[in-house]
């Protein structure tokens, strides 16, 4: 079947696009806070999109088309859903923790007209 | 489908290589911690795709464990840089 492959490839392409956007923001933006602003959201969404694409692929090929697969293979979507929930919870929390630590130790935010640092 | 997985894995490895620039040369310790956290979260997805490419379901357990370790490492680093000690 071709249509599930197209859907999975679209999910993976969208995920890799968001990851590249986050990395370009990490390299190009002028300040620590703006860099975390780029990576904290783009990376979360990109990774979740890639894992959702792999989840659809796994559900179609190993659960729907292959009913005699062993239980350890059939329980892999549960692990991927755990991974999605954990990324959605943990990634913004880690970003917030680093940003709060930087703000409390006195890293000044960048203003327009200053040089990059 | 296996070629698409291989291409996505190579592209994720390329993004890891790009963010290694910020981890190595970024000014100050906070930029480096942020870049290492980003590399860790990209490694989770890379491990999942490697598990599909080699058809080993064991890699999903490794990626779950890596997610937890990366999160705890980033939190410990942030708390240490904020207070000067991990446990207060």
N, CA and C atoms of all chains as a GROMACS GRO file, in nm:
protein
  615
    1UNK      N    1   0.085  -0.121   0.000
    1UNK     CA    2   0.000   0.000   0.000
    1UNK      C    3   0.088   0.124   0.000
    2UNK      N    4   0.053   0.219  -0.083
    2UNK     CA    5   0.140   0.335  -0.104
    2UNK      C    6   0.099   0.451  -0.016
    3UNK      N    7  -0.031   0.465   0.013
    3UNK     CA    8  -0.079   0.589   0.074
    3UNK      C    9  -0.025   0.605   0.216
    4UNK      N   10  -0.006   0.493   0.288
    4UNK     CA   11   0.049   0.506   0.424
    4UNK      C   12   0.195   0.548   0.418
    5UNK      N   13   0.267   0.503   0.313
    5UNK     CA   14   0.406   0.545   0.298
    5UNK      C   15   0.415   0.695   0.271
    6UNK      N   16   0.321   0.746   0.191
    6UNK     CA   17   0.321   0.891   0.162
    6UNK      C   18   0.293   0.970   0.289
    7UNK      N   19   0.196   0.922   0.368
    7UNK     CA   20   0.163   0.994   0.492
    7UNK      C   21   0.281   0.993   0.589
    8UNK      N   22   0.346   0.876   0.603
    8UNK     CA   23   0.460   0.865   0.694
    8UNK      C   24   0.575   0.954   0.647
    9UNK      N   25   0.600   0.956   0.515
    9UNK     CA   26   0.708   1.039   0.463
    9UNK      C   27   0.679   1.188   0.484
   10UNK      N   28   0.550   1.228   0.472
   10UNK     CA   29   0.515   1.367   0.498
   10UNK      C   30   0.540   1.404   0.645
   11UNK      N   31   0.503   1.312   0.737
   11UNK     CA   32   0.530   1.338   0.879
   11UNK      C   33   0.678   1.351   0.906
   12UNK      N   34   0.758   1.260   0.847
   12UNK     CA   35   0.902   1.265   0.871
   12UNK      C   36   0.963   1.391   0.811
   13UNK      N   37   0.915   1.434   0.692
   13UNK     CA   38   0.970   1.555   0.630
   13UNK      C   39   0.935   1.678   0.712
   14UNK      N   40   0.811   1.684   0.764
   14UNK     CA   41   0.774   1.798   0.848
   14UNK      C   42   0.860   1.802   0.975
   15UNK      N   43   0.884   1.685   1.033
   15UNK     CA   44   0.967   1.680   1.152
   15UNK      C   45   1.109   1.724   1.126
   16UNK      N   46   1.168   1.679   1.015
   16UNK     CA   47   1.306   1.718   0.987
   16UNK      C   48   1.313   1.866   0.950
   17UNK      N   49   1.206   1.921   0.891
   17UNK     CA   50   1.204   2.066   0.865
   17UNK      C   51   1.207   2.145   0.994
   18UNK      N   52   1.126   2.105   1.093
   18UNK     CA   53   1.124   2.178   1.220
   18UNK      C   54   1.256   2.163   1.294
   19UNK      N   55   1.319   2.044   1.283
   19UNK     CA   56   1.447   2.027   1.351
   19UNK      C   57   1.554   2.115   1.288
   20UNK      N   58   1.553   2.125   1.153
   20UNK     CA   59   1.651   2.213   1.088
   20UNK      C   60   1.626   2.359   1.124
   21UNK      N   61   1.498   2.398   1.136
   21UNK     CA   62   1.467   2.535   1.177
   21UNK      C   63   1.521   2.565   1.316
   22UNK      N   64   1.505   2.468   1.408
   22UNK     CA   65   1.557   2.488   1.542
   22UNK      C   66   1.709   2.500   1.545
   23UNK      N   67   1.777   2.418   1.464
   23UNK     CA   68   1.923   2.423   1.464
   23UNK      C   69   1.974   2.552   1.400
   24UNK      N   70   1.906   2.599   1.295
   24UNK     CA   71   1.946   2.727   1.235
   24UNK      C   72   1.925   2.841   1.334
   25UNK      N   73   1.815   2.833   1.412
   25UNK     CA   74   1.796   2.932   1.517
   25UNK      C   75   1.904   2.924   1.624
   26UNK      N   76   1.945   2.802   1.658
   26UNK     CA   77   2.051   2.786   1.759
   26UNK      C   78   2.183   2.842   1.710
   27UNK      N   79   2.209   2.834   1.581
   27UNK     CA   80   2.335   2.885   1.529
   27UNK      C   81   2.332   3.035   1.501
   28UNK      N   82   2.218   3.088   1.458
   28UNK     CA   83   2.217   3.221   1.399
   28UNK      C   84   2.170   3.331   1.494
   29UNK      N   85   2.085   3.299   1.592
   29UNK     CA   86   2.025   3.405   1.673
   29UNK      C   87   2.129   3.465   1.768
   30UNK      N   88   2.111   3.590   1.810
   30UNK     CA   89   2.222   3.664   1.871
   30UNK      C   90   2.243   3.641   2.020
   31UNK      N   91   2.153   3.573   2.088
   31UNK     CA   92   2.157   3.577   2.235
   31UNK      C   93   2.122   3.440   2.290
   32UNK      N   94   2.153   3.415   2.416
   32UNK     CA   95   2.120   3.286   2.479
   32UNK      C   96   1.969   3.265   2.487
   33UNK      N   97   1.894   3.367   2.527
   33UNK     CA   98   1.750   3.352   2.542
   33UNK      C   99   1.681   3.328   2.408
   34UNK      N  100   1.725   3.400   2.306
   34UNK     CA  101   1.662   3.380   2.175
   34UNK      C  102   1.698   3.244   2.117
   35UNK      N  103   1.818   3.195   2.148
   35UNK     CA  104   1.854   3.061   2.101
   35UNK      C  105   1.766   2.955   2.167
   36UNK      N  106   1.743   2.970   2.298
   36UNK     CA  107   1.654   2.873   2.363
   36UNK      C  108   1.510   2.889   2.316
   37UNK      N  109   1.472   3.010   2.281
   37UNK     CA  110   1.338   3.032   2.224
   37UNK      C  111   1.320   2.955   2.095
   38UNK      N  112   1.427   2.950   2.014
   38UNK     CA  113   1.418   2.875   1.887
   38UNK      C  114   1.415   2.725   1.912
   39UNK      N  115   1.508   2.676   1.994
   39UNK     CA  116   1.520   2.530   2.005
   39UNK      C  117   1.413   2.468   2.094
   40UNK      N  118   1.366   2.541   2.193
   40UNK     CA  119   1.273   2.481   2.287
   40UNK      C  120   1.142   2.438   2.225
   41UNK      N  121   1.096   2.514   2.125
   41UNK     CA  122   0.969   2.478   2.062
   41UNK      C  123   0.986   2.397   1.935
   42UNK      N  124   1.081   2.438   1.851
   42UNK     CA  125   1.097   2.369   1.722
   42UNK      C  126   1.142   2.225   1.741
   43UNK      N  127   1.233   2.200   1.835
   43UNK     CA  128   1.281   2.065   1.854
   43UNK      C  129   1.173   1.973   1.909
   44UNK      N  130   1.095   2.025   2.004
   44UNK     CA  131   0.987   1.944   2.060
   44UNK      C  132   0.889   1.901   1.952
   45UNK      N  133   0.845   1.999   1.872
   45UNK     CA  134   0.746   1.966   1.768
   45UNK      C  135   0.806   1.874   1.662
   46UNK      N  136   0.931   1.898   1.622
   46UNK     CA  137   0.991   1.815   1.519
   46UNK      C  138   1.009   1.671   1.563
   47UNK      N  139   1.056   1.651   1.686
   47UNK     CA  140   1.075   1.514   1.733
   47UNK      C  141   0.942   1.443   1.748
   48UNK      N  142   0.839   1.514   1.798
   48UNK     CA  143   0.710   1.449   1.814
   48UNK      C  144   0.650   1.414   1.678
   49UNK      N  145   0.671   1.499   1.576
   49UNK     CA  146   0.620   1.466   1.442
   49UNK      C  147   0.690   1.343   1.386
   50UNK      N  148   0.822   1.333   1.404
   50UNK     CA  149   0.895   1.216   1.353
   50UNK      C  150   0.848   1.089   1.423
   51UNK      N  151   0.829   1.096   1.556
   51UNK     CA  152   0.788   0.975   1.628
   51UNK      C  153   0.644   0.937   1.592
   52UNK      N  154   0.557   1.037   1.565
   52UNK     CA  155   0.420   1.005   1.522
   52UNK      C  156   0.421   0.936   1.385
   53UNK      N  157   0.509   0.981   1.295
   53UNK     CA  158   0.521   0.915   1.165
   53UNK      C  159   0.565   0.771   1.179
   54UNK      N  160   0.665   0.746   1.263
   54UNK     CA  161   0.710   0.609   1.285
   54UNK      C  162   0.603   0.524   1.352
   55UNK      N  163   0.523   0.588   1.438
   55UNK     CA  164   0.413   0.518   1.506
   55UNK      C  165   0.308   0.470   1.406
   56UNK      N  166   0.271   0.558   1.310
   56UNK     CA  167   0.175   0.518   1.207
   56UNK      C  168   0.230   0.405   1.122
   57UNK      N  169   0.359   0.415   1.086
   57UNK     CA  170   0.424   0.310   1.009
   57UNK      C  171   0.422   0.176   1.082
   58UNK      N  172   0.454   0.182   1.211
   58UNK     CA  173   0.458   0.058   1.289
   58UNK      C  174   0.319  -0.003   1.304
   59UNK      N  175   0.219   0.083   1.330
   59UNK     CA  176   0.083   0.032   1.348
   59UNK      C  177   0.032  -0.033   1.220
   60UNK      N  178   0.065   0.027   1.103
   60UNK     CA  179   0.017  -0.032   0.979
   60UNK      C  180   0.091  -0.162   0.947
   61UNK      N  181   0.223  -0.161   0.953
   61UNK     CA  182   0.298  -0.276   0.901
   61UNK      C  183   0.310  -0.391   0.999
   62UNK      N  184   0.316  -0.362   1.128
   62UNK     CA  185   0.342  -0.470   1.224
   62UNK      C  186   0.221  -0.509   1.307
   63UNK      N  187   0.120  -0.424   1.316
   63UNK     CA  188   0.002  -0.459   1.395
   63UNK      C  189  -0.116  -0.493   1.304
   64UNK      N  190  -0.137  -0.412   1.197
   64UNK     CA  191  -0.252  -0.433   1.111
   64UNK      C  192  -0.226  -0.542   1.008
   65UNK      N  193  -0.109  -0.539   0.944
   65UNK     CA  194  -0.080  -0.635   0.837
   65UNK      C  195  -0.020  -0.765   0.889
   66UNK      N  196   0.027  -0.768   1.013
   66UNK     CA  197   0.101  -0.885   1.062
   66UNK      C  198   0.045  -0.927   1.198
   67UNK      N  199  -0.074  -0.991   1.198
   67UNK     CA  200  -0.137  -1.019   1.328
   67UNK      C  201  -0.066  -1.126   1.408
   68UNK      N  202   0.022  -1.206   1.344
   68UNK     CA  203   0.088  -1.313   1.420
   68UNK      C  204   0.223  -1.270   1.475
   69UNK      N  205   0.248  -1.138   1.478
   69UNK     CA  206   0.374  -1.087   1.532
   69UNK      C  207   0.379  -1.114   1.682
   70UNK      N  208   0.498  -1.130   1.740
   70UNK     CA  209   0.507  -1.152   1.885
   70UNK      C  210   0.464  -1.029   1.964
   71UNK      N  211   0.438  -1.052   2.091
   71UNK     CA  212   0.380  -0.945   2.174
   71UNK      C  213   0.479  -0.830   2.195
   72UNK      N  214   0.609  -0.863   2.196
   72UNK     CA  215   0.708  -0.757   2.216
   72UNK      C  216   0.711  -0.660   2.099
   73UNK      N  217   0.677  -0.709   1.980
   73UNK     CA  218   0.669  -0.619   1.864
   73UNK      C  219   0.538  -0.542   1.866
   74UNK      N  220   0.431  -0.608   1.913
   74UNK     CA  221   0.301  -0.539   1.913
   74UNK      C  222   0.293  -0.432   2.020
   75UNK      N  223   0.378  -0.438   2.123
   75UNK     CA  224   0.372  -0.339   2.230
   75UNK      C  225   0.463  -0.220   2.205
   76UNK      N  226   0.531  -0.216   2.091
   76UNK     CA  227   0.619  -0.103   2.061
   76UNK      C  228   0.544   0.029   2.049
   77UNK      N  229   0.420   0.038   1.990
   77UNK     CA  230   0.348   0.167   1.992
   77UNK      C  231   0.324   0.224   2.131
   78UNK      N  232   0.309   0.139   2.231
   78UNK     CA  233   0.290   0.190   2.367
   78UNK      C  234   0.417   0.263   2.413
   79UNK      N  235   0.533   0.203   2.381
   79UNK     CA  236   0.659   0.269   2.417
   79UNK      C  237   0.673   0.402   2.344
   80UNK      N  238   0.632   0.404   2.216
   80UNK     CA  239   0.645   0.530   2.141
   80UNK      C  240   0.551   0.637   2.196
   81UNK      N  241   0.430   0.595   2.240
   81UNK     CA  242   0.338   0.694   2.300
   81UNK      C  243   0.394   0.745   2.433
   82UNK      N  244   0.456   0.655   2.512
   82UNK     CA  245   0.525   0.700   2.634
   82UNK      C  246   0.632   0.804   2.600
   83UNK      N  247   0.706   0.776   2.492
   83UNK     CA  248   0.814   0.866   2.452
   83UNK      C  249   0.760   1.003   2.411
   84UNK      N  250   0.646   1.004   2.338
   84UNK     CA  251   0.585   1.130   2.296
   84UNK      C  252   0.541   1.211   2.419
   85UNK      N  253   0.473   1.144   2.513
   85UNK     CA  254   0.425   1.213   2.633
   85UNK      C  255   0.542   1.266   2.715
   86UNK      N  256   0.648   1.184   2.724
   86UNK     CA  257   0.763   1.229   2.803
   86UNK      C  258   0.834   1.346   2.738
   87UNK      N  259   0.845   1.345   2.603
   87UNK     CA  260   0.910   1.459   2.536
   87UNK      C  261   0.827   1.585   2.554
   88UNK      N  262   0.693   1.572   2.541
   88UNK     CA  263   0.608   1.689   2.560
   88UNK      C  264   0.615   1.744   2.702
   89UNK      N  265   0.638   1.657   2.800
   89UNK     CA  266   0.648   1.706   2.937
   89UNK      C  267   0.788   1.758   2.968
   90UNK      N  268   0.891   1.684   2.926
   90UNK     CA  269   1.025   1.708   2.979
   90UNK      C  270   1.100   1.817   2.903
   91UNK      N  271   1.078   1.828   2.772
   91UNK     CA  272   1.160   1.920   2.694
   91UNK      C  273   1.134   2.066   2.731
   92UNK      N  274   1.006   2.114   2.741
   92UNK     CA  275   0.985   2.252   2.788
   92UNK      C  276   1.027   2.273   2.933
   93UNK      N  277   1.019   2.168   3.015
   93UNK     CA  278   1.062   2.183   3.154
   93UNK      C  279   1.213   2.206   3.163
   94UNK      N  280   1.290   2.131   3.083
   94UNK     CA  281   1.435   2.148   3.083
   94UNK      C  282   1.474   2.286   3.030
   95UNK      N  283   1.404   2.331   2.925
   95UNK     CA  284   1.430   2.464   2.870
   95UNK      C  285   1.402   2.572   2.973
   96UNK      N  286   1.288   2.557   3.045
   96UNK     CA  287   1.253   2.654   3.148
   96UNK      C  288   1.356   2.654   3.261
   97UNK      N  289   1.407   2.536   3.298
   97UNK     CA  290   1.504   2.529   3.408
   97UNK      C  291   1.634   2.598   3.370
   98UNK      N  292   1.683   2.574   3.249
   98UNK     CA  293   1.808   2.639   3.208
   98UNK      C  294   1.788   2.790   3.200
   99UNK      N  295   1.672   2.832   3.147
   99UNK     CA  296   1.650   2.975   3.129
   99UNK      C  297   1.635   3.046   3.264
  100UNK      N  298   1.569   2.980   3.360
  100UNK     CA  299   1.556   3.039   3.494
  100UNK      C  300   1.692   3.049   3.562
  101UNK      N  301   1.776   2.946   3.544
  101UNK     CA  302   1.910   2.949   3.604
  101UNK      C  303   1.992   3.062   3.544
  102UNK      N  304   1.983   3.081   3.412
  102UNK     CA  305   2.059   3.188   3.348
  102UNK      C  306   2.009   3.324   3.393
  103UNK      N  307   1.876   3.339   3.410
  103UNK     CA  308   1.822   3.468   3.451
  103UNK      C  309   1.861   3.501   3.595
  104UNK      N  310   1.862   3.399   3.683
  104UNK     CA  311   1.896   3.425   3.824
  104UNK      C  312   2.045   3.452   3.842
  105UNK      N  313   2.130   3.400   3.754
  105UNK     CA  314   2.273   3.426   3.769
  105UNK      C  315   2.316   3.550   3.691
  106UNK      N  316   2.222   3.624   3.631
  106UNK     CA  317   2.257   3.754   3.580
  106UNK      C  318   2.301   3.762   3.436
  107UNK      N  319   2.250   3.673   3.351
  107UNK     CA  320   2.276   3.687   3.207
  107UNK      C  321   2.178   3.789   3.152
  108UNK      N  322   2.232   3.897   3.094
  108UNK     CA  323   2.145   4.005   3.047
  108UNK      C  324   2.083   3.969   2.912
  109UNK      N  325   1.956   4.001   2.890
  109UNK     CA  326   1.897   3.979   2.758
  109UNK      C  327   1.954   4.076   2.654
  110UNK      N  328   1.957   4.029   2.531
  110UNK     CA  329   2.012   4.107   2.421
  110UNK      C  330   1.911   4.212   2.379
  111UNK      N  331   1.960   4.334   2.351
  111UNK     CA  332   1.872   4.440   2.299
  111UNK      C  333   1.917   4.480   2.160
  112UNK      N  334   1.826   4.543   2.088
  112UNK     CA  335   1.854   4.577   1.947
  112UNK      C  336   1.965   4.681   1.942
  113UNK      N  337   2.063   4.657   1.857
  113UNK     CA  338   2.175   4.747   1.843
  113UNK      C  339   2.301   4.699   1.911
  114UNK      N  340   2.289   4.606   2.007
  114UNK     CA  341   2.409   4.551   2.067
  114UNK      C  342   2.471   4.447   1.974
  115UNK      N  343   2.596   4.411   2.006
  115UNK     CA  344   2.660   4.310   1.921
  115UNK      C  345   2.622   4.170   1.968
  116UNK      N  346   2.644   4.072   1.879
  116UNK     CA  347   2.607   3.934   1.911
  116UNK      C  348   2.698   3.877   2.019
  117UNK      N  349   2.642   3.786   2.098
  117UNK     CA  350   2.726   3.720   2.197
  117UNK      C  351   2.677   3.579   2.221
  118UNK      N  352   1.063   0.200   0.205
  118UNK     CA  353   1.052   0.278   0.328
  118UNK      C  354   1.184   0.285   0.401
  119UNK      N  355   1.270   0.183   0.380
  119UNK     CA  356   1.395   0.176   0.454
  119UNK      C  357   1.491   0.287   0.408
  120UNK      N  358   1.479   0.328   0.280
  120UNK     CA  359   1.565   0.436   0.231
  120UNK      C  360   1.525   0.569   0.294
  121UNK      N  361   1.394   0.588   0.313
  121UNK     CA  362   1.347   0.712   0.377
  121UNK      C  363   1.398   0.719   0.521
  122UNK      N  364   1.395   0.605   0.591
  122UNK     CA  365   1.446   0.604   0.728
  122UNK      C  366   1.595   0.636   0.732
  123UNK      N  367   1.668   0.579   0.634
  123UNK     CA  368   1.813   0.605   0.630
  123UNK      C  369   1.842   0.752   0.602
  124UNK      N  370   1.763   0.813   0.509
  124UNK     CA  371   1.784   0.955   0.476
  124UNK      C  372   1.752   1.043   0.596
  125UNK      N  373   1.642   1.012   0.667
  125UNK     CA  374   1.606   1.091   0.785
  125UNK      C  375   1.712   1.077   0.894
  126UNK      N  376   1.768   0.956   0.910
  126UNK     CA  377   1.872   0.936   1.011
  126UNK      C  378   1.997   1.016   0.977
  127UNK      N  379   2.034   1.019   0.847
  127UNK     CA  380   2.152   1.097   0.807
  127UNK      C  381   2.128   1.247   0.829
  128UNK      N  382   2.004   1.294   0.801
  128UNK     CA  383   1.975   1.436   0.821
  128UNK      C  384   1.976   1.472   0.970
  129UNK      N  385   1.925   1.383   1.055
  129UNK     CA  386   1.930   1.410   1.199
  129UNK      C  387   2.074   1.413   1.248
  130UNK      N  388   2.157   1.323   1.195
  130UNK     CA  389   2.299   1.325   1.233
  130UNK      C  390   2.365   1.454   1.188
  131UNK      N  391   2.323   1.507   1.072
  131UNK     CA  392   2.377   1.635   1.026
  131UNK      C  393   2.335   1.750   1.117
  132UNK      N  394   2.210   1.750   1.165
  132UNK     CA  395   2.168   1.855   1.259
  132UNK      C  396   2.244   1.843   1.391
  133UNK      N  397   2.274   1.719   1.433
  133UNK     CA  398   2.354   1.702   1.555
  133UNK      C  399   2.493   1.761   1.534
  134UNK      N  400   2.549   1.739   1.415
  134UNK     CA  401   2.682   1.794   1.385
  134UNK      C  402   2.679   1.947   1.385
  135UNK      N  403   2.569   2.007   1.334
  135UNK     CA  404   2.558   2.153   1.334
  135UNK      C  405   2.546   2.208   1.475
  136UNK      N  406   2.467   2.140   1.561
  136UNK     CA  407   2.454   2.193   1.697
  136UNK      C  408   2.577   2.164   1.782
  137UNK      N  409   2.667   2.075   1.735
  137UNK     CA  410   2.793   2.054   1.805
  137UNK      C  411   2.883   2.176   1.798
  138UNK      N  412   2.861   2.261   1.695
  138UNK     CA  413   2.936   2.386   1.686
  138UNK      C  414   2.906   2.475   1.807
  139UNK      N  415   2.776   2.487   1.840
  139UNK     CA  416   2.738   2.571   1.954
  139UNK      C  417   2.783   2.509   2.085
  140UNK      N  418   2.786   2.375   2.092
  140UNK     CA  419   2.830   2.310   2.215
  140UNK      C  420   2.980   2.326   2.235
  141UNK      N  421   3.056   2.336   2.127
  141UNK     CA  422   3.201   2.345   2.142
  141UNK      C  423   3.246   2.489   2.157
  142UNK      N  424   3.192   2.581   2.080
  142UNK     CA  425   3.244   2.716   2.074
  142UNK      C  426   3.153   2.822   2.134
  143UNK      N  427   3.033   2.782   2.182
  143UNK     CA  428   2.938   2.882   2.230
  143UNK      C  429   2.992   2.962   2.346
  144UNK      N  430   2.972   3.094   2.346
  144UNK     CA  431   3.026   3.174   2.455
  144UNK      C  432   2.950   3.151   2.584
  145UNK      N  433   3.021   3.111   2.687
  145UNK     CA  434   2.957   3.093   2.816
  145UNK      C  435   2.908   2.951   2.836
  146UNK      N  436   2.881   2.917   2.961
  146UNK     CA  437   2.846   2.778   2.992
  146UNK      C  438   2.700   2.750   2.959
  147UNK      N  439   2.613   2.853   2.961
  147UNK     CA  440   2.471   2.827   2.938
  147UNK      C  441   2.442   2.788   2.794
  148UNK      N  442   2.514   2.850   2.701
  148UNK     CA  443   2.498   2.810   2.561
  148UNK      C  444   2.538   2.665   2.541
  149UNK      N  445   2.645   2.625   2.611
  149UNK     CA  446   2.693   2.486   2.594
  149UNK      C  447   2.594   2.387   2.653
  150UNK      N  448   2.537   2.422   2.771
  150UNK     CA  449   2.438   2.331   2.832
  150UNK      C  450   2.314   2.318   2.744
  151UNK      N  451   2.269   2.431   2.688
  151UNK     CA  452   2.152   2.427   2.600
  151UNK      C  453   2.180   2.343   2.476
  152UNK      N  454   2.299   2.358   2.418
  152UNK     CA  455   2.332   2.281   2.298
  152UNK      C  456   2.344   2.132   2.328
  153UNK      N  457   2.397   2.097   2.446
  153UNK     CA  458   2.407   1.955   2.483
  153UNK      C  459   2.268   1.896   2.506
  154UNK      N  460   2.177   1.976   2.563
  154UNK     CA  461   2.039   1.929   2.581
  154UNK      C  462   1.971   1.905   2.447
  155UNK      N  463   1.995   1.996   2.351
  155UNK     CA  464   1.937   1.980   2.217
  155UNK      C  465   1.993   1.855   2.149
  156UNK      N  466   2.125   1.831   2.165
  156UNK     CA  467   2.186   1.712   2.106
  156UNK      C  468   2.125   1.585   2.166
  157UNK      N  469   2.102   1.588   2.299
  157UNK     CA  470   2.043   1.472   2.364
  157UNK      C  471   1.903   1.442   2.315
  158UNK      N  472   1.820   1.545   2.298
  158UNK     CA  473   1.685   1.519   2.250
  158UNK      C  474   1.683   1.475   2.104
  159UNK      N  475   1.782   1.519   2.025
  159UNK     CA  476   1.788   1.468   1.888
  159UNK      C  477   1.834   1.323   1.886
  160UNK      N  478   1.919   1.285   1.981
  160UNK     CA  479   1.969   1.148   1.987
  160UNK      C  480   1.857   1.048   2.017
  161UNK      N  481   1.754   1.093   2.093
  161UNK     CA  482   1.639   1.005   2.120
  161UNK      C  483   1.574   0.962   1.989
  162UNK      N  484   1.546   1.061   1.902
  162UNK     CA  485   1.480   1.030   1.775
  162UNK      C  486   1.572   0.949   1.685
  163UNK      N  487   1.701   0.978   1.690
  163UNK     CA  488   1.798   0.902   1.609
  163UNK      C  489   1.800   0.755   1.652
  164UNK      N  490   1.790   0.731   1.784
  164UNK     CA  491   1.789   0.592   1.832
  164UNK      C  492   1.662   0.519   1.787
  165UNK      N  493   1.547   0.590   1.787
  165UNK     CA  494   1.423   0.526   1.742
  165UNK      C  495   1.433   0.489   1.594
  166UNK      N  496   1.489   0.580   1.513
  166UNK     CA  497   1.500   0.551   1.369
  166UNK      C  498   1.601   0.440   1.343
  167UNK      N  499   1.709   0.434   1.422
  167UNK     CA  500   1.805   0.325   1.408
  167UNK      C  501   1.739   0.191   1.444
  168UNK      N  502   1.650   0.193   1.544
  168UNK     CA  503   1.575   0.073   1.577
  168UNK      C  504   1.488   0.024   1.464
  169UNK      N  505   1.428   0.117   1.387
  169UNK     CA  506   1.351   0.075   1.271
  169UNK      C  507   1.440   0.030   1.157
  170UNK      N  508   1.557   0.094   1.142
  170UNK     CA  509   1.643   0.061   1.028
  170UNK      C  510   1.703  -0.079   1.044
  171UNK      N  511   1.747  -0.113   1.164
  171UNK     CA  512   1.804  -0.246   1.186
  171UNK      C  513   1.701  -0.347   1.233
  172UNK      N  514   1.574  -0.304   1.251
  172UNK     CA  515   1.463  -0.389   1.294
  172UNK      C  516   1.494  -0.458   1.428
  173UNK      N  517   1.542  -0.380   1.521
  173UNK     CA  518   1.567  -0.426   1.657
  173UNK      C  519   1.474  -0.348   1.751
  174UNK      N  520   1.373  -0.411   1.814
  174UNK     CA  521   1.286  -0.336   1.906
  174UNK      C  522   1.355  -0.296   2.035
  175UNK      N  523   1.477  -0.347   2.057
  175UNK     CA  524   1.548  -0.314   2.180
  175UNK      C  525   1.587  -0.167   2.188
  176UNK      N  526   1.602  -0.104   2.070
  176UNK     CA  527   1.646   0.035   2.069
  176UNK      C  528   1.544   0.131   2.128
  177UNK      N  529   1.414   0.094   2.129
  177UNK     CA  530   1.312   0.183   2.185
  177UNK      C  531   1.327   0.194   2.336
  178UNK      N  532   1.364   0.081   2.400
  178UNK     CA  533   1.391   0.087   2.544
  178UNK      C  534   1.511   0.176   2.573
  179UNK      N  535   1.615   0.163   2.488
  179UNK     CA  536   1.734   0.247   2.508
  179UNK      C  537   1.698   0.394   2.491
  180UNK      N  538   1.610   0.425   2.396
  180UNK     CA  539   1.575   0.566   2.375
  180UNK      C  540   1.490   0.620   2.490
  181UNK      N  541   1.403   0.537   2.547
  181UNK     CA  542   1.328   0.581   2.666
  181UNK      C  543   1.423   0.613   2.781
  182UNK      N  544   1.520   0.522   2.803
  182UNK     CA  545   1.617   0.544   2.910
  182UNK      C  546   1.701   0.668   2.884
  183UNK      N  547   1.736   0.689   2.757
  183UNK     CA  548   1.817   0.806   2.722
  183UNK      C  549   1.740   0.935   2.742
  184UNK      N  550   1.608   0.932   2.716
  184UNK     CA  551   1.526   1.050   2.740
  184UNK      C  552   1.527   1.088   2.887
  185UNK      N  553   1.509   0.989   2.974
  185UNK     CA  554   1.507   1.016   3.118
  185UNK      C  555   1.643   1.068   3.165
  186UNK      N  556   1.753   1.003   3.118
  186UNK     CA  557   1.886   1.045   3.162
  186UNK      C  558   1.920   1.186   3.114
  187UNK      N  559   1.881   1.218   2.991
  187UNK     CA  560   1.909   1.351   2.937
  187UNK      C  561   1.833   1.459   3.014
  188UNK      N  562   1.707   1.430   3.047
  188UNK     CA  563   1.625   1.526   3.122
  188UNK      C  564   1.685   1.551   3.261
  189UNK      N  565   1.722   1.442   3.330
  189UNK     CA  566   1.777   1.456   3.465
  189UNK      C  567   1.912   1.527   3.462
  190UNK      N  568   1.994   1.496   3.360
  190UNK     CA  569   2.123   1.563   3.348
  190UNK      C  570   2.109   1.713   3.326
  191UNK      N  571   2.014   1.752   3.240
  191UNK     CA  572   1.993   1.895   3.215
  191UNK      C  573   1.941   1.965   3.340
  192UNK      N  574   1.848   1.900   3.412
  192UNK     CA  575   1.796   1.962   3.535
  192UNK      C  576   1.904   1.976   3.641
  193UNK      N  577   1.990   1.874   3.654
  193UNK     CA  578   2.097   1.882   3.753
  193UNK      C  579   2.195   1.992   3.719
  194UNK      N  580   2.227   2.006   3.589
  194UNK     CA  581   2.316   2.114   3.547
  194UNK      C  582   2.255   2.250   3.575
  195UNK      N  583   2.124   2.266   3.547
  195UNK     CA  584   2.059   2.395   3.570
  195UNK      C  585   2.056   2.428   3.719
  196UNK      N  586   2.024   2.329   3.803
  196UNK     CA  587   2.020   2.356   3.946
  196UNK      C  588   2.160   2.387   4.000
  197UNK      N  589   2.262   2.316   3.947
  197UNK     CA  590   2.398   2.343   3.994
  197UNK      C  591   2.443   2.484   3.955
  198UNK      N  592   2.411   2.525   3.834
  198UNK     CA  593   2.453   2.659   3.791
  198UNK      C  594   2.373   2.767   3.861
  199UNK      N  595   2.250   2.735   3.906
  199UNK     CA  596   2.169   2.836   3.971
  199UNK      C  597   2.209   2.856   4.117
  200UNK      N  598   2.232   2.743   4.191
  200UNK     CA  599   2.253   2.754   4.335
  200UNK      C  600   2.398   2.734   4.376
  201UNK      N  601   2.480   2.675   4.290
  201UNK     CA  602   2.615   2.641   4.331
  201UNK      C  603   2.627   2.504   4.392
  202UNK      N  604   2.515   2.435   4.408
  202UNK     CA  605   2.516   2.297   4.458
  202UNK      C  606   2.391   2.229   4.402
  203UNK      N  607   2.396   2.095   4.394
  203UNK     CA  608   2.284   2.023   4.337
  203UNK      C  609   2.175   2.004   4.440
  204UNK      N  610   2.213   1.952   4.558
  204UNK     CA  611   2.116   1.934   4.665
  204UNK      C  612   2.131   2.048   4.764
  205UNK      N  613   2.020   2.112   4.801
  205UNK     CA  614   2.031   2.221   4.895
  205UNK      C  615   1.984   2.174   5.033
   0.00000   0.00000   0.00000
